[in-house]
């Protein structure tokens, strides 16, 4: 667990951005005048709330401050409460496979990439996936290892959206509220969407999926083989290499 040892300034009369405080206040309002005189240094657990820090301060020094005062002091030194970045847990084997895949395709031409259909299933959860877990971090450290949580599965109800993109075109979105099984993937995704693009492009067409269930199902493999559709090799847990992921990030 990581802690911060911080110094809370004695004087509020310093240059502070005006947007942090109400316009009718020329300087920040201090709810406890004794705060700055009695307390200068504090060890902060990055997961502590402002309320808990106020209680710790009161217990250690006898000085009582409001939660808003603690918010302002922490904000002034750059320790804001932010959600941790979630990332996929990668083993040594995963990293080696990703590197090998990248090296093999590094010399592909734009013409070769234009024949690849990138597909992805996104899950929109109807429940909170973070339990409102917040950490305190300084600006510019969002992607540091200590500020990330390794996780790739989320429970609860939600909607599934499948889509595919290819150079100069895209598929229609397929939306459903139930899990996409192997039969649904074959009868709906492959038959109604992928097959149309394969018919238009021929033998050069490559279909990319991310190996998530139900993509490796036997009935899916049999369907691809019977239609003579070539599946692109894809390293496990490598959604960040899929361009469609970044398109959805840009769409918000």
Residue frames as qw, qx, qy, qz and C-alpha x, y, z in Angstrom:
[[0.000, 0.888, 0.459, 0.000, 0.00, 0.00, 0.00],
 [0.450, 0.321, 0.014, 0.833, 1.36, 3.44, -0.94],
 [0.262, -0.812, -0.394, 0.342, 1.23, 6.49, 1.32],
 [0.333, 0.705, 0.028, 0.625, 1.94, 10.17, 0.78],
 [0.458, -0.515, -0.325, 0.647, 3.82, 12.32, 3.30],
 [0.215, 0.708, 0.334, 0.583, 2.52, 15.80, 2.60],
 [0.255, -0.225, -0.319, 0.885, 3.03, 19.28, 3.99],
 [0.019, 0.793, 0.579, 0.188, -0.11, 21.34, 4.41],
 [0.301, 0.443, -0.056, 0.843, 0.67, 25.05, 4.12],
 [0.223, -0.393, -0.571, 0.685, 0.29, 27.37, 7.11],
 [0.131, 0.469, 0.078, -0.870, -1.03, 30.29, 5.11],
 [0.525, 0.545, 0.652, 0.037, -3.91, 30.36, 2.64],
 [0.205, 0.903, -0.007, -0.378, -2.79, 33.72, 1.19],
 [0.398, -0.293, 0.683, 0.538, -1.05, 32.19, -1.83],
 [0.391, 0.331, -0.424, -0.747, -1.77, 32.20, -5.54],
 [0.403, 0.167, 0.891, -0.129, -4.66, 29.77, -6.08],
 [0.019, -0.211, -0.682, -0.699, -6.69, 29.39, -9.29],
 [0.343, -0.013, 0.217, -0.914, -9.91, 31.38, -8.95],
 [0.648, -0.059, -0.519, -0.554, -12.08, 28.58, -10.34],
 [0.442, -0.064, -0.856, 0.260, -11.52, 26.49, -7.22],
 [0.116, -0.354, -0.621, 0.689, -13.48, 28.87, -5.01],
 [0.163, 0.808, 0.564, -0.050, -16.68, 30.96, -5.13],
 [0.395, 0.581, 0.158, 0.694, -16.33, 34.23, -7.03],
 [0.280, -0.878, -0.085, -0.378, -17.31, 36.31, -4.01],
 [0.754, -0.607, 0.114, 0.222, -14.29, 35.08, -2.04],
 [0.306, 0.869, -0.388, 0.008, -10.96, 36.72, -2.79],
 [0.106, 0.466, -0.860, 0.179, -9.09, 34.08, -0.76],
 [0.573, -0.176, -0.789, -0.134, -10.11, 30.59, 0.28],
 [0.563, -0.604, 0.086, -0.557, -12.25, 30.38, 3.38],
 [0.347, 0.220, -0.844, 0.347, -10.69, 28.61, 6.37],
 [0.651, -0.524, -0.382, -0.394, -13.21, 26.94, 8.64],
 [0.801, -0.535, -0.158, 0.218, -10.64, 26.21, 11.37],
 [0.127, 0.942, -0.270, 0.150, -8.13, 28.99, 12.05],
 [0.533, -0.645, 0.548, -0.014, -5.93, 26.69, 14.10],
 [0.951, 0.268, 0.154, 0.022, -5.48, 24.21, 11.26],
 [0.617, 0.685, -0.228, 0.313, -2.39, 25.81, 9.75],
 [0.144, -0.776, 0.476, -0.388, -0.70, 26.61, 13.08],
 [0.700, -0.388, 0.538, -0.267, -1.07, 23.20, 14.68],
 [0.848, 0.121, 0.513, 0.059, -0.60, 20.88, 11.75],
 [0.172, 0.740, -0.447, -0.472, 2.01, 20.89, 9.02],
 [0.210, 0.344, -0.878, -0.258, 2.91, 17.31, 8.13],
 [0.776, 0.022, 0.386, -0.498, 0.61, 14.35, 7.58],
 [0.111, -0.181, 0.935, 0.283, 0.95, 10.78, 6.32],
 [0.645, 0.269, 0.077, -0.712, -1.96, 10.09, 3.95],
 [0.492, 0.104, 0.857, 0.115, -3.22, 6.71, 2.87],
 [0.075, 0.107, -0.509, -0.851, -4.11, 7.20, -0.79],
 [0.279, -0.369, -0.810, -0.362, -7.46, 5.46, -0.31],
 [0.149, -0.426, -0.624, 0.638, -8.54, 7.53, 2.69],
 [0.049, 0.781, 0.498, 0.373, -11.53, 9.82, 2.36],
 [0.085, 0.548, -0.172, 0.814, -11.44, 13.45, 3.47],
 [0.672, -0.590, -0.068, -0.443, -13.78, 12.54, 6.34],
 [0.926, -0.242, -0.185, 0.223, -11.41, 9.86, 7.63],
 [0.550, 0.321, -0.199, 0.745, -8.44, 12.21, 7.33],
 [0.245, -0.652, 0.064, -0.714, -10.30, 14.79, 9.39],
 [0.846, -0.495, -0.083, -0.183, -10.93, 12.19, 12.09],
 [0.857, 0.017, -0.195, 0.476, -7.28, 11.14, 12.08],
 [0.264, 0.514, -0.156, 0.801, -6.16, 14.73, 12.39],
 [0.504, -0.645, 0.015, -0.574, -8.55, 15.37, 15.26],
 [0.929, -0.343, -0.136, 0.032, -7.43, 12.22, 17.06],
 [0.781, 0.128, -0.164, 0.589, -3.72, 12.97, 16.64],
 [0.301, 0.251, -0.130, 0.911, -3.63, 16.73, 17.32],
 [0.055, -0.553, -0.626, 0.546, -6.98, 17.68, 18.81],
 [0.113, 0.324, -0.197, -0.918, -7.54, 20.10, 15.92],
 [0.474, 0.490, 0.717, -0.142, -10.99, 19.92, 14.36],
 [0.079, 0.329, -0.412, -0.846, -11.36, 20.85, 10.71],
 [0.721, 0.387, 0.248, -0.519, -14.23, 20.49, 8.27],
 [0.762, 0.172, 0.574, 0.246, -14.23, 18.02, 5.44],
 [0.475, 0.854, 0.165, 0.133, -14.34, 20.90, 2.94],
 [0.166, -0.904, 0.385, 0.077, -11.18, 22.39, 4.47],
 [0.651, -0.296, 0.665, 0.218, -9.42, 19.06, 4.06],
 [0.686, 0.563, 0.431, 0.164, -10.63, 18.89, 0.45],
 [0.250, 0.965, -0.064, 0.052, -9.14, 22.33, -0.24],
 [0.368, -0.752, 0.532, 0.126, -5.81, 21.58, 1.41],
 [0.711, -0.031, 0.665, 0.227, -5.38, 18.30, -0.47],
 [0.584, 0.722, 0.345, 0.138, -6.46, 19.93, -3.73],
 [0.022, 0.972, -0.212, -0.100, -3.97, 22.74, -3.28],
 [0.330, -0.589, 0.708, 0.205, -1.07, 20.25, -3.23],
 [0.444, 0.378, -0.640, -0.500, -2.52, 18.26, -6.14],
 [0.042, -0.007, 0.990, -0.135, -3.92, 15.22, -4.30],
 [0.591, 0.048, -0.086, -0.801, -7.35, 14.85, -5.90],
 [0.607, 0.028, 0.760, -0.230, -9.63, 11.83, -5.52],
 [0.485, 0.434, -0.494, -0.576, -9.71, 9.98, -8.84],
 [0.961, 0.043, 0.171, -0.214, -10.86, 6.60, -10.05],
 [0.447, -0.472, 0.684, 0.331, -7.96, 4.19, -10.60],
 [0.509, 0.462, -0.518, -0.509, -7.23, 3.09, -14.17],
 [0.858, -0.052, 0.479, -0.179, -8.36, -0.48, -14.87],
 [0.336, 0.597, -0.655, -0.318, -6.12, -2.68, -16.99],
 [0.962, 0.051, -0.203, -0.178, -5.90, -6.31, -18.03],
 [0.608, -0.601, 0.515, 0.058, -3.53, -8.55, -16.09],
 [0.731, 0.579, -0.352, -0.080, -0.80, -9.77, -18.47],
 [0.863, -0.380, 0.282, 0.178, 1.50, -12.69, -17.73],
 [0.259, -0.575, 0.589, 0.505, 4.98, -13.17, -19.20],
 [0.433, 0.206, 0.822, 0.307, 3.49, -15.54, -21.78],
 [0.291, 0.840, 0.447, -0.100, 0.92, -12.94, -22.84],
 [0.041, -0.881, 0.224, 0.415, 3.64, -10.31, -23.30],
 [0.357, -0.319, 0.750, 0.457, 5.78, -12.68, -25.35],
 [0.416, 0.466, 0.758, 0.186, 2.85, -13.58, -27.61],
 [0.184, 0.927, 0.230, -0.234, 1.98, -9.92, -28.14],
 [0.169, -0.738, 0.452, 0.471, 5.58, -9.10, -29.06],
 [0.416, -0.039, 0.824, 0.383, 5.81, -12.02, -31.50],
 [0.367, 0.688, 0.626, 0.027, 2.53, -11.05, -33.15],
 [0.069, 0.936, 0.012, -0.345, 3.62, -7.43, -33.50],
 [0.259, -0.557, 0.616, 0.493, 6.93, -8.35, -35.08],
 [0.447, 0.204, 0.822, 0.287, 5.30, -10.69, -37.57],
 [0.281, 0.776, 0.552, 0.116, 2.88, -8.02, -38.79],
 [0.254, -0.710, 0.018, 0.656, 5.20, -5.02, -38.58],
 [0.159, -0.279, 0.568, 0.758, 5.95, -5.11, -42.31],
 [0.340, 0.563, 0.753, 0.042, 2.38, -5.45, -43.52],
 [0.123, 0.151, 0.326, 0.925, 1.37, -2.99, -46.22],
 [0.362, 0.173, 0.267, -0.876, -1.70, -0.74, -46.05],
 [0.602, 0.116, -0.529, -0.588, -3.28, -2.95, -48.72],
 [0.448, -0.056, -0.883, 0.128, -2.98, -6.01, -46.49],
 [0.001, -0.191, -0.637, 0.747, -4.45, -4.19, -43.47],
 [0.421, 0.127, -0.100, -0.892, -7.34, -2.90, -45.60],
 [0.601, -0.026, -0.704, -0.377, -8.55, -6.51, -46.00],
 [0.278, -0.103, -0.840, 0.455, -8.90, -7.10, -42.25],
 [0.450, -0.623, -0.317, -0.556, -12.27, -6.77, -40.53],
 [0.163, 0.153, -0.693, 0.685, -11.71, -5.84, -36.87],
 [0.546, -0.513, -0.487, -0.449, -14.62, -6.84, -34.64],
 [0.135, 0.139, -0.685, 0.703, -15.42, -6.47, -30.97],
 [0.447, -0.615, -0.614, -0.211, -18.20, -7.04, -28.45],
 [0.051, 0.333, -0.388, 0.858, -18.62, -4.25, -25.91],
 [0.400, -0.513, -0.754, 0.090, -20.54, -4.74, -22.71],
 [0.114, -0.493, 0.083, -0.858, -22.39, -1.77, -21.24],
 [0.314, -0.232, -0.831, 0.395, -22.99, -2.51, -17.57],
 [0.327, -0.693, -0.358, -0.534, -26.17, -1.31, -15.87],
 [0.698, -0.687, -0.160, 0.121, -24.42, -1.45, -12.51],
 [0.062, -0.912, 0.404, -0.034, -21.35, 0.22, -11.05],
 [0.922, 0.198, -0.277, 0.185, -18.17, -1.73, -11.76],
 [0.398, 0.497, -0.443, 0.632, -15.86, 0.19, -9.43],
 [0.550, -0.594, -0.546, 0.216, -17.84, 0.34, -6.17],
 [0.036, -0.967, -0.014, -0.252, -16.80, 4.00, -6.22],
 [0.799, -0.368, 0.018, 0.476, -13.25, 3.09, -5.21],
 [0.268, 0.939, -0.074, 0.205, -11.16, 6.26, -5.36],
 [0.773, -0.211, -0.095, 0.591, -7.47, 6.94, -4.83],
 [0.045, -0.969, 0.042, 0.240, -5.54, 10.14, -4.30],
 [0.766, 0.092, 0.279, 0.571, -2.87, 10.82, -6.88],
 [0.123, -0.653, 0.118, 0.738, -0.91, 13.78, -8.13],
 [0.617, 0.708, 0.012, -0.343, -1.42, 15.09, -11.69],
 [0.405, 0.684, -0.582, -0.173, 0.45, 13.25, -14.43],
 [0.133, -0.327, 0.923, -0.152, 0.53, 9.86, -12.66],
 [0.779, 0.090, 0.089, -0.614, -2.73, 8.36, -13.96],
 [0.903, 0.272, -0.300, -0.143, -1.09, 5.42, -15.74],
 [0.029, 0.567, -0.766, 0.302, 1.57, 4.67, -13.14],
 [0.491, -0.037, -0.869, -0.041, 1.48, 1.08, -11.94],
 [0.103, -0.172, -0.745, 0.636, 0.43, 2.01, -8.42],
 [0.357, 0.266, 0.177, -0.878, -2.61, 3.84, -9.82],
 [0.563, 0.137, -0.588, -0.565, -4.01, 0.92, -11.82],
 [0.661, -0.112, 0.630, -0.392, -6.21, -2.04, -10.95],
 [0.143, 0.213, -0.875, -0.412, -5.87, -5.26, -12.93],
 [0.490, 0.291, 0.696, -0.437, -9.31, -6.52, -13.89],
 [0.154, 0.150, -0.645, -0.733, -11.04, -7.74, -17.04],
 [0.251, -0.390, -0.857, -0.225, -14.37, -9.15, -15.87],
 [0.230, -0.086, 0.274, -0.930, -17.40, -7.27, -14.60],
 [0.010, 0.324, 0.942, -0.084, -20.57, -8.78, -13.21],
 [0.238, 0.483, 0.396, -0.744, -24.19, -7.65, -13.19],
 [0.543, 0.631, 0.554, -0.006, -26.79, -6.96, -15.83],
 [0.088, -0.587, 0.303, 0.746, -25.95, -5.12, -19.03],
 [0.722, 0.634, 0.132, -0.243, -26.28, -4.85, -22.82],
 [0.633, -0.209, 0.548, 0.505, -23.95, -6.38, -25.40],
 [0.460, 0.821, -0.023, -0.337, -23.08, -4.52, -28.61],
 [0.722, -0.069, 0.509, 0.463, -21.16, -6.16, -31.46],
 [0.400, 0.879, -0.017, -0.259, -19.65, -4.22, -34.33],
 [0.783, -0.026, 0.360, 0.507, -17.01, -4.52, -37.02],
 [0.182, 0.896, -0.132, -0.384, -14.92, -2.07, -39.01],
 [0.766, 0.126, 0.411, 0.478, -12.91, -2.47, -42.20],
 [0.266, -0.253, 0.228, 0.902, -11.09, 0.06, -44.34],
 [0.167, -0.028, -0.383, -0.908, -13.66, 2.51, -45.68],
 [0.599, -0.311, -0.499, -0.544, -16.68, 0.75, -44.19],
 [0.195, -0.200, 0.759, -0.588, -18.33, -0.67, -41.08],
 [0.231, -0.307, -0.909, -0.160, -21.01, -3.18, -40.16],
 [0.479, -0.601, -0.193, -0.610, -24.34, -2.46, -38.55],
 [0.137, -0.367, 0.721, -0.571, -24.36, -2.74, -34.77],
 [0.630, -0.269, -0.694, -0.219, -25.92, -5.82, -33.23],
 [0.211, -0.389, 0.486, -0.754, -27.43, -5.14, -29.80],
 [0.713, -0.305, -0.584, -0.241, -28.85, -7.68, -27.37],
 [0.448, -0.664, 0.316, -0.508, -29.39, -8.10, -23.65],
 [0.952, -0.237, 0.182, -0.065, -28.45, -11.78, -23.37],
 [0.471, -0.545, 0.601, 0.346, -25.08, -13.47, -23.58],
 [0.599, 0.582, -0.400, -0.378, -23.77, -14.08, -27.09],
 [0.819, -0.186, 0.543, -0.012, -23.51, -17.86, -27.38],
 [0.321, -0.246, 0.743, 0.533, -21.77, -19.84, -30.09],
 [0.326, 0.514, 0.770, 0.190, -25.06, -20.38, -31.92],
 [0.109, 0.925, 0.254, -0.261, -25.94, -16.68, -31.82],
 [0.209, -0.683, 0.428, 0.554, -22.46, -15.72, -32.98],
 [0.336, -0.001, 0.816, 0.471, -22.69, -18.13, -35.91],
 [0.233, 0.611, 0.742, 0.146, -26.30, -17.47, -36.97],
 [0.030, 0.952, 0.261, -0.155, -26.33, -13.69, -36.46],
 [0.236, -0.808, 0.314, 0.439, -22.79, -12.29, -36.50],
 [0.374, -0.260, 0.737, 0.499, -21.16, -14.54, -39.08],
 [0.359, 0.438, 0.784, 0.254, -24.14, -15.25, -41.32],
 [0.143, 0.887, 0.439, -0.006, -25.73, -11.79, -41.34],
 [0.091, -0.960, 0.141, 0.223, -22.67, -9.51, -41.13],
 [0.399, -0.568, 0.613, 0.378, -19.26, -11.08, -41.73],
 [0.624, 0.224, 0.706, 0.249, -20.34, -13.25, -44.63],
 [0.397, 0.878, 0.261, -0.056, -21.45, -10.21, -46.67],
 [0.034, -0.900, 0.378, 0.213, -17.99, -8.61, -46.55],
 [0.532, -0.288, 0.752, 0.262, -16.25, -11.90, -47.28],
 [0.616, 0.512, 0.589, 0.107, -18.42, -12.32, -50.38],
 [0.293, 0.953, 0.045, -0.070, -17.47, -8.84, -51.58],
 [0.101, -0.850, 0.504, 0.116, -13.71, -9.14, -50.97],
 [0.858, 0.339, -0.382, -0.060, -12.97, -12.80, -51.67],
 [0.892, -0.077, -0.335, 0.293, -9.94, -14.79, -50.58],
 [0.361, 0.414, -0.325, 0.770, -7.98, -11.76, -49.28],
 [0.492, -0.655, -0.060, -0.570, -10.56, -11.15, -46.56],
 [0.421, 0.061, -0.761, 0.490, -9.39, -11.69, -42.95],
 [0.532, -0.678, -0.292, -0.414, -11.72, -11.79, -39.97],
 [0.269, 0.306, -0.631, 0.660, -10.39, -10.70, -36.59],
 [0.641, -0.651, -0.239, -0.328, -11.90, -11.60, -33.21],
 [0.072, -0.724, 0.527, -0.439, -10.30, -11.41, -29.78],
 [0.451, 0.111, -0.874, 0.141, -10.61, -15.11, -28.76],
 [0.342, -0.120, 0.547, -0.754, -13.21, -14.30, -26.13],
 [0.220, 0.291, 0.928, -0.072, -16.07, -16.69, -25.56],
 [0.873, 0.046, 0.478, -0.083, -17.83, -17.84, -27.73],
 [0.401, 0.756, -0.395, -0.333, -15.35, -17.14, -30.58],
 [0.039, 0.447, -0.887, -0.105, -13.33, -20.39, -30.17],
 [0.733, 0.075, 0.525, -0.426, -16.48, -22.57, -30.08],
 [0.435, -0.032, 0.832, 0.342, -16.45, -25.60, -32.38],
 [0.422, 0.678, 0.602, 0.016, -19.58, -24.52, -34.25],
 [0.102, 0.930, -0.091, -0.341, -17.95, -21.15, -34.97],
 [0.273, -0.510, 0.701, 0.416, -14.78, -22.81, -36.28],
 [0.470, 0.253, 0.823, 0.195, -16.83, -25.16, -38.44],
 [0.343, 0.850, 0.362, -0.167, -18.81, -22.27, -39.89],
 [0.010, -0.850, 0.346, 0.397, -15.65, -20.32, -40.76],
 [0.355, -0.280, 0.819, 0.355, -14.10, -23.38, -42.39],
 [0.472, 0.471, 0.742, 0.067, -17.21, -24.20, -44.39],
 [0.291, 0.925, 0.202, -0.136, -17.39, -20.63, -45.72],
 [0.748, 0.266, 0.035, 0.607, -13.62, -20.56, -46.33],
 [0.104, -0.946, 0.027, -0.307, -13.26, -17.45, -44.14],
 [0.660, 0.201, -0.452, 0.566, -9.73, -16.96, -42.79],
 [0.503, -0.844, -0.187, -0.002, -9.49, -15.99, -39.14],
 [0.297, 0.751, -0.379, 0.451, -6.66, -13.69, -38.15],
 [0.689, -0.190, -0.544, 0.439, -4.36, -14.92, -35.36],
 [0.186, -0.790, 0.032, -0.583, -4.79, -12.74, -32.31],
 [0.356, 0.157, -0.729, 0.563, -2.86, -12.75, -29.00],
 [0.430, -0.615, -0.660, 0.041, -4.92, -13.20, -25.84],
 [0.346, -0.781, -0.304, 0.422, -5.84, -10.17, -23.71],
 [0.387, -0.119, 0.278, 0.871, -4.81, -7.71, -26.43],
 [0.200, 0.802, 0.563, -0.011, -7.88, -5.55, -26.87],
 [0.130, -0.830, 0.065, 0.539, -5.66, -2.46, -26.90],
 [0.292, -0.240, 0.665, 0.645, -4.22, -3.62, -30.25],
 [0.266, 0.540, 0.771, 0.209, -7.68, -3.60, -31.81],
 [0.097, 0.152, 0.160, 0.971, -8.40, -0.30, -33.65],
 [0.351, -0.568, -0.561, -0.489, -12.12, -0.58, -32.97],
 [0.534, -0.553, -0.489, 0.413, -11.45, -0.15, -29.25],
 [0.297, -0.251, -0.034, 0.921, -9.87, 3.24, -29.88],
 [0.121, -0.355, -0.499, -0.782, -12.71, 4.29, -32.18],
 [0.474, -0.644, -0.583, -0.143, -15.18, 3.68, -29.35],
 [0.487, -0.444, -0.299, 0.690, -12.97, 5.59, -26.93],
 [0.134, 0.008, 0.199, 0.971, -13.08, 8.61, -29.25],
 [0.310, -0.473, -0.571, -0.595, -16.87, 8.32, -29.47],
 [0.309, -0.453, 0.360, -0.755, -17.02, 8.60, -25.68]]
